[in-house]
Amino acid sequence: MSRILYRAAEVVEQLGLGLTTVKALIASGELRSIKIGRSRRVPDDALREFVRRLDVEQNGQAAA
């Protein structure tokens, strides 16, 4: 079974961005996240949606 939720530190690894950038994306709502207790997690589909949205904004089309 594949992972469906990631901690911010794991999102850093997935996207190749810095922790400060990832936390800012989450705080701004640009990268969708959910709260479980006091922890914040990013769903796998939110990562894919974020990358697709950037691709469309920058290139006018989604990656295949």
Residue frames as a rotation matrix with the C-alpha (Angstrom) as fourth column:
MET 1
0.583 0.813 0.000 0.00
0.813 -0.583 0.000 0.00
0.000 0.000 -1.000 0.00
SER 2
-0.298 -0.701 0.648 1.39
0.664 -0.640 -0.387 3.41
0.686 0.315 0.656 -0.93
ARG 3
-0.700 -0.038 -0.713 1.52
0.620 -0.529 -0.580 6.39
-0.355 -0.848 0.394 1.42
ILE 4
0.108 0.785 0.609 -1.40
0.881 -0.360 0.308 8.79
0.461 0.504 -0.731 1.32
LEU 5
0.979 0.181 0.093 -0.23
0.114 -0.865 0.488 11.41
0.169 -0.467 -0.868 3.84
TYR 6
0.118 -0.993 0.025 3.15
0.751 0.073 -0.656 13.13
0.650 0.096 0.754 4.19
ARG 7
0.474 -0.139 -0.869 4.76
0.671 -0.583 0.459 15.28
-0.570 -0.801 -0.183 6.90
ALA 8
0.928 -0.130 -0.350 6.26
-0.268 -0.884 -0.383 18.60
-0.260 0.449 -0.855 5.77
ALA 9
0.025 -0.995 0.096 9.77
-0.659 0.056 0.750 17.12
-0.752 -0.082 -0.655 5.99
GLU 10
-0.246 -0.044 0.968 8.71
0.449 0.880 0.154 14.32
-0.859 0.473 -0.197 3.63
VAL 11
0.820 0.544 0.177 7.15
0.443 -0.407 -0.799 16.83
-0.363 0.734 -0.575 1.21
VAL 12
0.484 -0.756 -0.440 10.56
-0.643 -0.649 0.407 18.53
-0.593 0.086 -0.801 1.13
GLU 13
-0.470 -0.677 0.567 12.02
-0.161 0.697 0.698 15.26
-0.868 0.237 -0.436 -0.16
GLN 14
0.087 0.615 0.784 9.19
0.722 0.504 -0.475 14.67
-0.687 0.607 -0.400 -2.65
LEU 15
0.904 0.398 0.155 9.30
0.401 -0.663 -0.632 18.16
-0.149 0.634 -0.759 -4.19
GLY 16
0.038 -0.979 0.201 12.97
0.972 -0.011 -0.235 18.99
0.232 0.204 0.951 -3.71
LEU 17
0.329 0.145 0.933 12.14
0.047 -0.989 0.138 22.27
0.943 -0.001 -0.332 -1.97
GLY 18
-0.781 -0.609 0.139 13.26
-0.052 -0.158 -0.986 23.73
0.622 -0.778 0.092 1.35
LEU 19
-0.499 0.576 -0.648 11.31
0.858 0.431 -0.277 23.24
0.120 -0.695 -0.709 4.56
THR 20
-0.640 0.237 -0.731 10.60
0.162 -0.888 -0.430 26.96
-0.751 -0.394 0.530 4.89
THR 21
-0.812 0.321 -0.488 9.16
-0.581 -0.350 0.735 27.04
0.065 0.880 0.471 1.36
VAL 22
-0.637 0.582 -0.505 6.99
0.321 0.796 0.513 23.97
0.701 0.165 -0.694 1.97
LYS 23
-0.489 0.451 -0.747 5.67
0.824 -0.043 -0.565 25.39
-0.287 -0.891 -0.351 5.24
ALA 24
-0.720 0.214 -0.660 4.90
-0.247 -0.968 -0.045 28.71
-0.648 0.130 0.750 3.51
LEU 25
-0.792 0.442 -0.422 3.02
-0.376 0.192 0.907 26.89
0.482 0.876 0.014 0.71
ILE 26
-0.502 0.608 -0.615 0.98
0.732 0.677 0.072 25.02
0.460 -0.414 -0.785 3.31
ALA 27
-0.561 0.242 -0.792 0.30
0.576 -0.573 -0.583 28.16
-0.595 -0.783 0.182 5.38
SER 28
-0.773 0.231 -0.591 -0.86
-0.480 -0.822 0.307 30.09
-0.414 0.521 0.746 2.29
GLY 29
0.205 0.877 0.435 -3.12
-0.259 0.477 -0.840 27.25
-0.944 0.060 0.325 1.19
GLU 30
0.155 -0.230 -0.961 -1.25
-0.985 -0.115 -0.132 26.92
-0.080 0.966 -0.244 -2.09
LEU 31
-0.651 -0.306 -0.695 -0.38
-0.317 0.941 -0.117 23.36
0.690 0.144 -0.710 -1.05
ARG 32
0.342 0.924 0.172 -3.46
-0.633 0.091 0.769 21.71
0.695 -0.372 0.615 0.41
SER 33
-0.788 -0.556 -0.264 -3.06
-0.153 0.592 -0.791 20.02
0.596 -0.583 -0.552 3.78
ILE 34
0.415 0.892 -0.178 -5.15
-0.016 0.203 0.979 18.51
0.910 -0.403 0.099 6.52
LYS 35
-0.346 -0.470 0.812 -4.84
-0.813 -0.281 -0.509 18.75
0.468 -0.837 -0.285 10.29
ILE 36
0.369 0.357 -0.858 -4.82
0.184 0.877 0.443 15.65
0.911 -0.321 0.258 12.47
GLY 37
0.515 -0.156 -0.843 -4.67
0.852 -0.014 0.523 16.67
-0.094 -0.988 0.126 16.10
ARG 38
0.617 -0.372 -0.694 -1.82
-0.058 -0.900 0.432 19.14
-0.785 -0.226 -0.577 16.31
SER 39
-0.440 -0.825 0.355 -0.06
0.255 0.264 0.930 17.74
-0.861 0.499 0.095 13.22
ARG 40
0.384 0.470 -0.794 -0.41
-0.659 -0.463 -0.593 18.89
-0.646 0.751 0.132 9.64
ARG 41
-0.307 -0.431 0.848 -0.21
0.283 0.809 0.514 16.37
-0.908 0.398 -0.126 6.77
VAL 42
-0.262 0.153 -0.953 -0.21
-0.851 -0.501 0.154 16.78
-0.454 0.852 0.262 2.99
PRO 43
0.516 0.509 0.689 -2.26
-0.112 0.837 -0.535 14.21
-0.849 0.199 0.489 1.06
ASP 44
-0.411 -0.691 0.595 -0.53
0.460 0.406 0.790 12.48
-0.787 0.598 0.150 -1.85
ASP 45
0.116 0.526 0.842 -3.13
0.993 -0.063 -0.098 13.79
0.001 0.848 -0.530 -4.30
ALA 46
0.893 0.158 -0.422 -2.49
0.224 -0.968 0.111 17.34
-0.391 -0.194 -0.900 -3.06
LEU 47
-0.072 -0.985 -0.157 1.18
-0.020 -0.156 0.988 17.00
-0.997 0.074 -0.008 -4.07
ARG 48
-0.517 -0.081 0.852 0.21
0.765 0.404 0.502 15.82
-0.385 0.911 -0.147 -7.55
GLU 49
0.545 0.804 0.237 -2.45
0.838 -0.512 -0.188 18.54
-0.030 0.301 -0.953 -7.86
PHE 50
0.616 -0.404 -0.677 0.09
0.028 -0.847 0.531 21.20
-0.787 -0.345 -0.511 -6.84
VAL 51
-0.487 -0.861 0.147 2.61
0.130 0.095 0.987 20.07
-0.864 0.499 0.066 -9.49
ARG 52
-0.249 0.485 0.838 -0.10
0.961 0.232 0.151 19.82
-0.121 0.843 -0.524 -12.19
ARG 53
0.769 0.588 -0.250 -1.30
0.579 -0.807 -0.118 23.33
-0.271 -0.054 -0.961 -11.36
LEU 54
0.216 -0.786 -0.580 2.24
-0.151 -0.614 0.775 24.74
-0.965 -0.080 -0.251 -11.61
ASP 55
-0.616 -0.440 0.654 2.74
0.493 0.432 0.755 22.93
-0.615 0.787 -0.049 -14.91
VAL 56
0.175 0.782 0.598 -0.47
0.985 -0.141 -0.104 24.38
0.003 0.607 -0.795 -16.37
GLU 57
0.813 0.130 -0.568 0.35
0.262 -0.952 0.158 27.89
-0.520 -0.278 -0.808 -15.10
GLN 58
0.061 -0.921 -0.385 3.87
-0.280 -0.386 0.879 27.80
-0.958 0.054 -0.282 -16.51
ASN 59
-0.853 -0.499 0.152 3.43
-0.063 0.388 0.919 25.73
-0.518 0.775 -0.363 -19.66
GLY 60
-0.395 0.782 -0.482 -0.25
-0.910 -0.406 0.087 25.91
-0.127 0.473 0.872 -20.50
GLN 61
0.339 0.520 -0.784 -0.78
-0.570 0.776 0.269 22.17
0.749 0.355 0.560 -20.25
ALA 62
0.629 -0.069 0.774 -0.61
-0.683 0.426 0.593 19.35
-0.371 -0.902 0.221 -17.74
ALA 63
-0.509 -0.849 -0.145 2.16
-0.850 0.469 0.239 16.77
-0.135 0.245 -0.960 -17.86
ALA 64
0.155 0.561 -0.813 1.17
-0.685 0.654 0.321 13.41
0.711 0.508 0.486 -19.28
